Amino acid sequence: LRTTLAKINSFAQETPTFYHIKDAIFKPDIIFVQKEYLSDKARLDEMLTYQKLKNFYIVIISKDEAKSIKSEKMTTLRQPFTSDSLHETLGIVARNL
């Protein structure tokens, strides 16, 4: 599986990772993204647009339960996570790709 991790950078308008998602050559299967990254409505809408185009699964990394976002290809991985919870999350992703 091709994966990428979007990390929040409060000093930049756009993280290098998200720029990479927009690249026509790159087609990830899974995107790991911090919940705070998707709190901006415009950023969330753009991420969902690229999700439809590139058909990737979004795993939201969150310290609490993430808000329900209307996307079938999205799940939450709660922090701190164990290897078992990561394995379970990846199993959910693999069944739904």
RAZI-V192067 format. One record per backbone hydrogen bond with DSSP energy under -0.5 kcal/mol. NH is the residue of the N-H (numbers start at 1). CO is the residue of the C=O. Records with the same first field share a line. If there is no record, write none. Layout:
NH = CO  CO
This chain:
3 = 1
4 = 30
6 = 32
7 = 5
12 = 9
19 = 15
20 = 16
21 = 17
22 = 18
23 = 19  20
29 = 2
30 = 2
31 = 57
32 = 4
33 = 31  59
34 = 6
35 = 61
37 = 34
38 = 34  35
39 = 36
40 = 37
41 = 39
44 = 40
45 = 41
46 = 42
47 = 43
48 = 44
49 = 45
50 = 46
51 = 47
52 = 48
53 = 49
54 = 50
55 = 51
56 = 51
57 = 29
58 = 73
59 = 31  57
60 = 58  75
61 = 33  59
62 = 60  77
71 = 69
74 = 72
75 = 58
77 = 60
78 = 76
79 = 62
86 = 82
87 = 83
88 = 84
89 = 85
90 = 86
91 = 87
92 = 88
93 = 89
94 = 90
95 = 91
96 = 92  93
97 = 93  94
